[in-house]
Amino acid sequence: MDRLLVLCRHGESEWNKLNLFTGWKDPNLTEKGVAEATAAGKKLKAEGFVFDLAYTSVLTRAQRTLDLILTELGQTGIPITRDQALNERDYGDLSGLNKDEARQKFGEEQVHIWRRSFDVPPPGGESLKDTAARVLPYYAAHIEPDVLSGKRVIVAAHGNSLRALIMKLEKLSPEQILKRELATGAPIVYRLDEKGEVIAHVDLAG
């Protein structure tokens, strides 16, 4: 049984390019982001991947990334589930601020704590711990059962919603996952056993 799970962060967005905190805001992909998503599709096609279904967030940058990947694969007809449980971490009052502006407004140390601590949320927003608290139950209820039943699943989402999944899949500590950088448009391929444990994974970045 082919218990395949592929995770892919969306391509570069307009706000990534401007160095803005994005969160639940909904900018589209840049030309570079479109190219990254298309390249991800080409990599997956070159490896011979075929998917049965897909999951993504309700945000445009992730949905468009998924659409571009599936177009490259010639698999646009598969079922796609869109759910806000897979949305990026909500940055609250930081959303829309340039990261340099945020440092001037709140102080460099405070912004660093919000960005790189596991359980300290920015004002009005979510910590990575909060993000995991919505992503992981959704994974357990929907995505994991599909994979364990033998369906081949691709998930196009966001840096922090995917970090929450990677933390569980790779059994990483909060400290380890906070150091994990996810490239835009770079698929990560997991093979699971019958209990949902990872038996192999490969990063297709680069």
JOFEN-V528359 format. One record per residue. RES is the residue in one small letter. BURIAL is # if it has 16 or more other C-alpha atoms within 10 Angstrom, else .. D_CENTER is the distance of its C-alpha to the mean C-alpha in whole Angstrom. Layout:
{{RES/BURIAL/D_CENTER} {RES/BURIAL/D_CENTER}}
//
This chain:
{{m/./25} {d/./22} {r/#/19} {l/#/16} {l/#/13} {v/#/10} {l/#/7} {c/#/6} {r/#/4} {h/#/7} {g/#/10} {e/#/12} {s/#/13} {e/#/17} {w/#/16} {n/#/14} {k/./17} {l/./19} {n/./18} {l/#/17} {f/#/15} {t/#/13} {g/#/12} {w/#/13} {k/#/15} {d/./15} {p/./15} {n/#/15} {l/#/15} {t/#/17} {e/./19} {k/#/18} {g/#/14} {v/#/16} {a/#/17} {e/#/14} {a/#/13} {t/#/16} {a/#/17} {a/#/14} {g/#/16} {k/#/19} {k/#/18} {l/#/17} {k/#/20} {a/./22} {e/./21} {g/./22} {f/./19} {v/#/20} {f/#/18} {d/#/19} {l/#/16} {a/#/13} {y/#/11} {t/#/9} {s/#/9} {v/#/12} {l/#/11} {t/#/13} {r/#/11} {a/#/8} {q/#/11} {r/#/13} {t/#/11} {l/#/11} {d/#/15} {l/#/15} {i/#/14} {l/#/16} {t/./19} {e/#/19} {l/#/19} {g/./22} {q/./20} {t/./20} {g/./22} {i/./20} {p/./19} {i/#/15} {t/./15} {r/#/13} {d/./13} {q/./12} {a/#/11} {l/#/8} {n/#/8} {e/#/7} {r/#/10} {d/#/13} {y/#/15} {g/#/19} {d/./21} {l/#/20} {s/#/18} {g/#/19} {l/#/21} {n/#/21} {k/#/20} {d/./24} {e/./25} {a/#/24} {r/./25} {q/./28} {k/./28} {f/./27} {g/./28} {e/./26} {e/./26} {q/./25} {v/#/22} {h/./21} {i/./21} {w/#/19} {r/#/16} {r/#/17} {s/#/18} {f/#/17} {d/./19} {v/#/20} {p/#/19} {p/#/20} {p/./23} {g/./21} {g/#/18} {e/#/16} {s/#/15} {l/#/13} {k/#/15} {d/#/15} {t/#/11} {a/#/12} {a/./15} {r/#/13} {v/#/10} {l/#/13} {p/./16} {y/#/14} {y/./13} {a/./16} {a/./18} {h/./16} {i/#/14} {e/#/16} {p/./19} {d/#/18} {v/#/17} {l/#/20} {s/./23} {g/./22} {k/#/20} {r/#/17} {v/#/14} {i/#/11} {v/#/7} {a/#/6} {a/#/3} {h/#/3} {g/#/5} {n/#/6} {s/#/5} {l/#/4} {r/#/7} {a/#/9} {l/#/8} {i/#/9} {m/#/12} {k/#/14} {l/#/13} {e/./15} {k/./17} {l/./16} {s/./18} {p/#/17} {e/./18} {q/./17} {i/#/13} {l/#/14} {k/./15} {r/./12} {e/./11} {l/#/8} {a/#/10} {t/#/9} {g/#/10} {a/#/10} {p/#/10} {i/#/10} {v/#/13} {y/#/14} {r/#/18} {l/#/19} {d/./22} {e/./24} {k/./23} {g/./19} {e/./19} {v/#/18} {i/./21} {a/./19} {h/#/16} {v/./16} {d/./14} {l/./14} {a/./14} {g/./17}}
//
